[in-house]
């Protein structure tokens, strides 16, 4: 009971923090575009949403790329967990560089 409440509160806190970060970046982008007298500020306002959209896609692909090795249908004896995670990190980094390099 208590542990479930702590986990739910942590998730709500993270969601609130990320939402506040995105909204503040959108407000800052709109204000900056307005002060620079840019006619169409939509690019500045939508940029944080685009970045976080790429974030979700790249992170999801990185998570789904993590697999342990199998030996005849059973898990291998003991593979280093950090080596498995490093594969996911590598995939995520490559995709992030490609996505944000565009």
DSSP file (Angstrom, degrees, kcal/mol; ACC not computed):
  #  RESIDUE AA STRUCTURE BP1 BP2  ACC     N-H-->O    O-->H-N    N-H-->O    O-->H-N    TCO  KAPPA ALPHA  PHI   PSI    X-CA   Y-CA   Z-CA
    1    1 A X     >        0   0    0      0, 0.0     4,-1.8     0, 0.0     5,-0.1   0.000 360.0 360.0 360.0 -54.9    0.0    0.0    0.0
    2    2 A X  H  >  +     0   0    0      1,-0.2     4,-2.0     2,-0.2     5,-0.1   0.893 360.0  51.1 -68.1 -39.5    2.6    2.6    1.1
    3    3 A X  H  > S+     0   0    0      1,-0.2     4,-2.3     2,-0.2    -1,-0.2   0.884 107.8  53.0 -65.1 -38.9    5.1    1.5   -1.6
    4    4 A X  H  > S+     0   0    0      1,-0.2     4,-2.5     2,-0.2    -1,-0.2   0.913 108.8  50.1 -62.8 -42.9    2.4    1.8   -4.3
    5    5 A X  H  X S+     0   0    0     -4,-1.8     4,-2.3     1,-0.2    -1,-0.2   0.886 109.4  51.3 -62.8 -39.3    1.6    5.4   -3.2
    6    6 A X  H  X S+     0   0    0     -4,-2.0     4,-2.2     2,-0.2    -2,-0.2   0.912 111.3  47.3 -64.3 -42.3    5.3    6.3   -3.2
    7    7 A X  H  X S+     0   0    0     -4,-2.3     4,-2.3     2,-0.2    -2,-0.2   0.906 112.6  48.9 -66.1 -41.7    5.7    5.0   -6.8
    8    8 A X  H  X S+     0   0    0     -4,-2.5     4,-2.4     1,-0.2    -1,-0.2   0.899 111.7  49.7 -64.7 -40.1    2.5    6.8   -8.0
    9    9 A X  H  X S+     0   0    0     -4,-2.3     4,-2.4     2,-0.2    -1,-0.2   0.890 109.5  51.4 -66.0 -38.7    3.7   10.0   -6.4
   10   10 A X  H  X S+     0   0    0     -4,-2.2     4,-2.4     2,-0.2    -2,-0.2   0.920 111.1  47.8 -64.1 -43.3    7.1    9.7   -8.0
   11   11 A X  H  X S+     0   0    0     -4,-2.3     4,-2.4     1,-0.2    -2,-0.2   0.905 112.6  48.5 -63.7 -41.9    5.5    9.2  -11.4
   12   12 A X  H  X S+     0   0    0     -4,-2.4     4,-2.4     2,-0.2    -1,-0.2   0.886 111.2  51.0 -65.3 -38.5    3.2   12.1  -11.0
   13   13 A X  H  X S+     0   0    0     -4,-2.4     4,-2.3     2,-0.2    -2,-0.2   0.916 110.9  47.6 -65.6 -43.5    6.1   14.3   -9.8
   14   14 A X  H  X S+     0   0    0     -4,-2.4     4,-2.5     2,-0.2     5,-0.2   0.916 112.0  50.1 -63.6 -42.7    8.2   13.4  -12.9
   15   15 A X  H  X S+     0   0    0     -4,-2.4     4,-2.6     1,-0.2     5,-0.2   0.925 111.6  48.4 -60.5 -44.7    5.2   14.0  -15.2
   16   16 A X  H  X S+     0   0    0     -4,-2.4     4,-2.4     1,-0.2    -1,-0.2   0.893 111.5  50.0 -64.0 -40.2    4.7   17.4  -13.6
   17   17 A X  H  X S+     0   0    0     -4,-2.3     4,-2.1     2,-0.2    -1,-0.2   0.927 113.7  44.0 -65.1 -45.2    8.3   18.4  -13.9
   18   18 A X  H  X S+     0   0    0     -4,-2.5     4,-2.4     2,-0.2    -2,-0.2   0.900 113.6  50.8 -68.5 -40.1    8.6   17.4  -17.6
   19   19 A X  H  X S+     0   0    0     -4,-2.6     4,-2.6    -5,-0.2     5,-0.2   0.916 111.3  48.4 -62.8 -42.5    5.3   19.1  -18.4
   20   20 A X  H  X S+     0   0    0     -4,-2.4     4,-2.4    -5,-0.2    -1,-0.2   0.884 110.8  51.7 -64.4 -38.2    6.4   22.3  -16.7
   21   21 A X  H  X S+     0   0    0     -4,-2.1     4,-2.0     2,-0.2    -2,-0.2   0.929 112.4  44.8 -63.2 -45.8    9.8   22.1  -18.6
   22   22 A X  H  X S+     0   0    0     -4,-2.4     4,-2.2     2,-0.2    -2,-0.2   0.932 114.8  47.5 -65.6 -46.3    8.1   21.8  -21.9
   23   23 A X  H  X S+     0   0    0     -4,-2.6     4,-2.4     1,-0.2    -1,-0.2   0.903 112.1  49.6 -64.4 -41.0    5.5   24.5  -21.3
   24   24 A X  H  X S+     0   0    0     -4,-2.4     4,-2.5    -5,-0.2    -1,-0.2   0.883 110.6  50.4 -66.7 -36.2    8.1   27.0  -20.0
   25   25 A X  H  X S+     0   0    0     -4,-2.0     4,-2.5     2,-0.2    -1,-0.2   0.876 110.4  50.4 -67.0 -36.5   10.3   26.3  -23.1
   26   26 A X  H  X S+     0   0    0     -4,-2.2     4,-2.3     2,-0.2    -2,-0.2   0.914 112.1  46.7 -66.4 -42.4    7.3   26.9  -25.3
   27   27 A X  H  X S+     0   0    0     -4,-2.4     4,-2.5     2,-0.2    -2,-0.2   0.917 113.0  49.6 -64.3 -43.2    6.6   30.2  -23.5
   28   28 A X  H  X S+     0   0    0     -4,-2.5     4,-2.5     1,-0.2    -2,-0.2   0.908 111.2  49.3 -62.8 -42.3   10.2   31.2  -23.7
   29   29 A X  H  X S+     0   0    0     -4,-2.5     4,-2.3     2,-0.2    16,-0.2   0.906 112.2  47.8 -63.5 -42.3   10.3   30.4  -27.4
   30   30 A X  H  X S+     0   0    0     -4,-2.3     4,-2.1    14,-0.2    -2,-0.2   0.904 113.4  47.4 -64.9 -41.6    7.2   32.4  -28.1
   31   31 A X  H  X S+     0   0    0     -4,-2.5     4,-2.5     2,-0.2    -2,-0.2   0.906 112.1  49.9 -65.9 -42.1    8.4   35.4  -26.1
   32   32 A X  H  X S+     0   0    0     -4,-2.5     4,-1.8     1,-0.2    -2,-0.2   0.916 111.8  47.9 -63.3 -43.0   11.8   35.3  -27.9
   33   33 A X  H  <>S+     0   0    0     -4,-2.3     5,-2.7     1,-0.2    -1,-0.2   0.882 112.1  50.4 -65.1 -37.6   10.2   35.2  -31.3
   34   34 A X  H ><5S+     0   0    0     -4,-2.1     3,-1.1     1,-0.2    -2,-0.2   0.910 110.7  47.9 -67.4 -42.3    7.9   38.0  -30.4
   35   35 A X  H 3<5S+     0   0    0     -4,-2.5    -1,-0.2     1,-0.3    -2,-0.2   0.808 110.9  51.1 -70.1 -28.4   10.7   40.2  -29.2
   36   36 A X  T 3<5S-     0   0    0     -4,-1.8    -1,-0.3    -5,-0.2    -2,-0.2   0.398 113.9-121.9 -86.4   3.5   12.8   39.5  -32.3
   37   37 A X  T < 5 +     0   0    0     -3,-1.1     2,-0.5     1,-0.2    -3,-0.2   0.881  48.3 169.6  57.9  43.9    9.7   40.5  -34.3
   38   38 A X      < -     0   0    0     -5,-2.7     3,-0.2     1,-0.1    -1,-0.2  -0.751  30.5-144.1 -85.8 129.7    9.5   37.1  -36.1
   39   39 A X  S    S+     0   0    0     -2,-0.5     2,-0.7     1,-0.2    -1,-0.1   0.910  88.5  35.8 -64.4 -45.8    6.2   36.9  -38.0
   40   40 A X    >   +     0   0    0      1,-0.1     3,-0.6    -3,-0.1    -1,-0.2  -0.855  61.9 173.7-114.2  97.5    5.5   33.2  -37.5
   41   41 A X  T 3>  +     0   0    0     -2,-0.7     4,-2.0    -3,-0.2     3,-0.4   0.374  51.2 104.3 -83.5   6.8    6.6   32.1  -34.0
   42   42 A X  H 3> S+     0   0    0      1,-0.2     4,-2.7     2,-0.2    -1,-0.2   0.844  76.3  55.2 -61.7 -33.9    5.1   28.6  -34.4
   43   43 A X  H <> S+     0   0    0     -3,-0.6     4,-1.1     1,-0.2    -1,-0.2   0.898 109.9  46.1 -63.4 -40.1    8.5   27.0  -35.0
   44   44 A X  H  4 S+     0   0    0     -3,-0.4     4,-0.4    -4,-0.2    -2,-0.2   0.857 116.0  46.0 -69.5 -35.4    9.9   28.4  -31.8
   45   45 A X  H  < S+     0   0    0     -4,-2.0     4,-0.3   -16,-0.2     3,-0.3   0.878 116.7  42.5 -75.9 -38.2    6.8   27.4  -29.8
   46   46 A X  H  X S+     0   0    0     -4,-2.7     4,-2.1    -5,-0.2     3,-0.4   0.611  89.5  90.0 -85.6 -12.4    6.6   23.8  -31.2
   47   47 A X  H  X S+     0   0    0     -4,-1.1     4,-2.5     1,-0.2     5,-0.2   0.892  85.1  51.3 -55.3 -46.0   10.3   23.1  -31.0
   48   48 A X  H  > S+     0   0    0     -4,-0.4     4,-2.1    -3,-0.3    -1,-0.2   0.878 110.5  50.2 -60.4 -35.3   10.2   21.6  -27.4
   49   49 A X  H  > S+     0   0    0     -3,-0.4     4,-1.8    -4,-0.3    -1,-0.2   0.897 110.5  49.3 -67.7 -39.4    7.4   19.3  -28.5
   50   50 A X  H  X S+     0   0    0     -4,-2.1     4,-2.4     2,-0.2     5,-0.2   0.922 110.9  50.2 -64.7 -43.8    9.3   18.1  -31.5
   51   51 A X  H  X S+     0   0    0     -4,-2.5     4,-2.0     1,-0.2    -2,-0.2   0.925 113.0  45.3 -61.2 -45.4   12.4   17.4  -29.4
   52   52 A X  H  X S+     0   0    0     -4,-2.1     4,-2.1     2,-0.2    -1,-0.2   0.788 109.5  56.2 -72.5 -26.2   10.5   15.4  -26.8
   53   53 A X  H  X S+     0   0    0     -4,-1.8     4,-2.1     2,-0.2    -2,-0.2   0.935 109.4  45.4 -66.8 -46.2    8.7   13.5  -29.5
   54   54 A X  H  X S+     0   0    0     -4,-2.4     4,-2.9     1,-0.2     5,-0.3   0.894 110.0  57.6 -61.0 -38.3   12.0   12.4  -31.0
   55   55 A X  H  X S+     0   0    0     -4,-2.0     4,-2.5    -5,-0.2     5,-0.2   0.926 106.9  46.5 -55.4 -49.3   13.0   11.6  -27.4
   56   56 A X  H  X S+     0   0    0     -4,-2.1     4,-2.1     2,-0.2    -1,-0.2   0.914 115.1  45.8 -62.3 -44.7   10.1    9.2  -26.9
   57   57 A X  H  X S+     0   0    0     -4,-2.1     4,-2.3     2,-0.2     5,-0.2   0.948 115.3  45.3 -65.5 -49.4   10.7    7.5  -30.2
   58   58 A X  H  X S+     0   0    0     -4,-2.9     4,-2.2     1,-0.2    -2,-0.2   0.906 114.6  48.4 -63.8 -42.7   14.5    7.1  -29.8
   59   59 A X  H  X S+     0   0    0     -4,-2.5     4,-2.3    -5,-0.3    -1,-0.2   0.892 110.8  51.4 -65.1 -39.4   14.2    5.9  -26.2
   60   60 A X  H  X S+     0   0    0     -4,-2.1     4,-2.5    -5,-0.2    -2,-0.2   0.921 110.5  47.6 -64.4 -43.8   11.5    3.4  -27.1
   61   61 A X  H  X S+     0   0    0     -4,-2.3     4,-1.1     1,-0.2    -1,-0.2   0.908 111.5  51.9 -63.9 -40.3   13.6    1.9  -29.9
   62   62 A X  H  < S+     0   0    0     -4,-2.2     4,-0.3    -5,-0.2     3,-0.2   0.891 110.7  47.9 -61.7 -40.2   16.6    1.8  -27.6
   63   63 A X  H >< S+     0   0    0     -4,-2.3     3,-1.3     1,-0.2    -2,-0.2   0.921 111.5  49.2 -66.3 -44.2   14.6   -0.1  -25.0
   64   64 A X  H 3< S+     0   0    0     -4,-2.5    -1,-0.2     1,-0.3    -2,-0.2   0.653 101.8  64.7 -72.5 -13.5   13.2   -2.6  -27.5
   65   65 A X  T 3< S+     0   0    0     -4,-1.1     2,-0.5    -3,-0.2    -1,-0.3   0.575  78.5 101.4 -83.9  -7.8   16.7   -3.3  -28.8
   66   66 A X    <   +     0   0    0     -3,-1.3     2,-0.3    -4,-0.3    19,-0.1  -0.667  46.3 156.2 -81.5 121.0   17.8   -4.8  -25.5
   67   67 A X        -     0   0    0     -2,-0.5     2,-0.2    17,-0.2    20,-0.1  -0.997  35.0-133.8-143.3 141.8   17.9   -8.6  -25.6
   68   68 A X        -     0   0    0     -2,-0.3     2,-0.2     1,-0.1    13,-0.0  -0.527  36.5 -99.9 -85.2 162.4   19.7  -11.2  -23.7
   69   69 A X        -     0   0    0     -2,-0.2     7,-1.9     7,-0.0     2,-0.4  -0.554  34.9-148.0 -83.7 151.4   21.4  -14.1  -25.5
   70   70 A X  E     -A   75   0A   0      5,-0.2     2,-0.5    -2,-0.2     5,-0.2  -0.923   9.1-158.7-120.7 144.8   19.7  -17.5  -25.6
   71   71 A X  E >  S-A   74   0A   0      3,-3.2     3,-1.8    -2,-0.4    -2,-0.0  -0.958  79.6 -30.5-121.7 110.8   21.1  -20.9  -25.7
   72   72 A X  T 3  S-     0   0    0     -2,-0.5    -1,-0.1     1,-0.3     3,-0.1   0.883 125.4 -45.1  47.2  50.7   18.7  -23.5  -27.1
   73   73 A X  T 3  S+     0   0    0      1,-0.2     2,-0.3     0, 0.0    -1,-0.3   0.406 122.9  94.2  82.5  -3.4   15.6  -21.7  -25.9
   74   74 A X  E <  S-A   71   0A   0     -3,-1.8    -3,-3.2     1,-0.0    -1,-0.2  -0.848  85.2 -92.5-118.3 157.6   16.9  -21.0  -22.4
   75   75 A X  E     -A   70   0A   0     -2,-0.3    -5,-0.2    -5,-0.2    -1,-0.0  -0.378  49.2-101.3 -66.1 145.8   18.6  -17.9  -21.2
   76   76 A X        -     0   0    0     -7,-1.9     3,-0.3     1,-0.0    -1,-0.1  -0.251  41.6 -97.9 -63.7 156.6   22.4  -17.9  -21.3
   77   77 A X  S    S-     0   0    0      1,-0.2     2,-0.3    -3,-0.1    -2,-0.1   0.911  91.4 -28.0 -47.0 -71.7   24.2  -18.7  -18.0
   78   78 A X        -     0   0    0      2,-0.0     2,-0.3     3,-0.0    -1,-0.2  -0.732  63.8-173.1-152.2  99.1   25.1  -15.2  -16.8
   79   79 A X        -     0   0    0     -3,-0.3     2,-0.3    -2,-0.3     5,-0.0  -0.712  42.2 -96.7 -90.1 145.3   25.6  -12.4  -19.3
   80   80 A X    >>  -     0   0    0     -2,-0.3     4,-1.5     1,-0.2     3,-0.6  -0.444  28.6-148.5 -62.5 119.2   26.9   -9.1  -17.9
   81   81 A X  H 3> S+     0   0    0     -2,-0.3     4,-2.3     1,-0.2     5,-0.2   0.844  96.6  56.2 -60.7 -33.5   23.8   -6.9  -17.4
   82   82 A X  H 3> S+     0   0    0      1,-0.2     4,-2.3     2,-0.2    -1,-0.2   0.852 103.3  54.5 -68.4 -32.6   25.8   -3.7  -18.2
   83   83 A X  H <> S+     0   0    0     -3,-0.6     4,-1.3     2,-0.2    -1,-0.2   0.890 108.9  48.6 -66.2 -38.2   26.9   -5.1  -21.6
   84   84 A X  H  X S+     0   0    0     -4,-1.5     4,-1.3     1,-0.2     3,-0.3   0.931 113.5  46.2 -65.8 -45.4   23.2   -5.7  -22.4
   85   85 A X  H  X S+     0   0    0     -4,-2.3     4,-2.5     1,-0.2    -2,-0.2   0.855 105.7  60.8 -65.3 -34.2   22.3   -2.2  -21.4
   86   86 A X  H  X S+     0   0    0     -4,-2.3     4,-2.6     1,-0.2    -1,-0.2   0.854 100.1  55.4 -62.5 -34.3   25.3   -0.8  -23.3
   87   87 A X  H  X S+     0   0    0     -4,-1.3     4,-2.3    -3,-0.3    -1,-0.2   0.925 109.4  46.7 -62.2 -44.1   23.8   -2.2  -26.5
   88   88 A X  H  X S+     0   0    0     -4,-1.3     4,-2.4     2,-0.2    -2,-0.2   0.902 111.7  50.9 -63.6 -42.0   20.6   -0.2  -25.8
   89   89 A X  H  X S+     0   0    0     -4,-2.5     4,-2.7     2,-0.2    -2,-0.2   0.919 109.9  50.6 -60.8 -43.6   22.6    2.9  -25.0
   90   90 A X  H  X S+     0   0    0     -4,-2.6     4,-2.4     2,-0.2    -2,-0.2   0.923 111.1  47.2 -62.4 -45.5   24.6    2.6  -28.3
   91   91 A X  H  X S+     0   0    0     -4,-2.3     4,-2.4     1,-0.2    -1,-0.2   0.922 113.9  48.8 -61.0 -43.9   21.4    2.2  -30.4
   92   92 A X  H  X S+     0   0    0     -4,-2.4     4,-2.5     1,-0.2    -2,-0.2   0.900 110.9  49.4 -64.5 -41.9   19.8    5.1  -28.6
   93   93 A X  H  X S+     0   0    0     -4,-2.7     4,-2.5     2,-0.2     5,-0.2   0.926 111.7  48.1 -64.7 -44.8   22.9    7.4  -29.1
   94   94 A X  H  X S+     0   0    0     -4,-2.4     4,-2.1     1,-0.2    -2,-0.2   0.933 114.5  45.8 -62.0 -45.9   23.1    6.6  -32.8
   95   95 A X  H  X S+     0   0    0     -4,-2.4     4,-3.0    -5,-0.2    -1,-0.2   0.883 112.0  51.7 -65.2 -38.1   19.4    7.2  -33.4
   96   96 A X  H  X S+     0   0    0     -4,-2.5     4,-2.9     2,-0.2     5,-0.3   0.910 109.5  49.4 -65.5 -41.6   19.5   10.4  -31.3
   97   97 A X  H  X S+     0   0    0     -4,-2.5     4,-1.3     1,-0.2    -1,-0.2   0.914 114.8  45.2 -63.3 -41.5   22.5   11.8  -33.3
   98   98 A X  H  X S+     0   0    0     -4,-2.1     4,-0.6    -5,-0.2    -2,-0.2   0.920 116.4  45.3 -67.0 -43.3   20.6   10.9  -36.6
   99   99 A X  H >< S+     0   0    0     -4,-3.0     3,-0.6     1,-0.2    -2,-0.2   0.919 120.1  38.0 -68.7 -44.1   17.3   12.4  -35.4
  100  100 A X  H 3< S+     0   0    0     -4,-2.9    -1,-0.2     1,-0.2    -2,-0.2   0.645 107.3  66.2 -85.0 -13.4   18.7   15.6  -33.9
  101  101 A X  H 3<        0   0    0     -4,-1.3    -1,-0.2    -5,-0.3    -2,-0.2   0.649 360.0 360.0 -77.9 -15.2   21.3   16.0  -36.7
  102  102 A X    <<        0   0    0     -4,-0.6    -1,-0.2    -3,-0.6    -2,-0.1   0.501 360.0 360.0 -72.0 360.0   18.5   16.5  -39.2
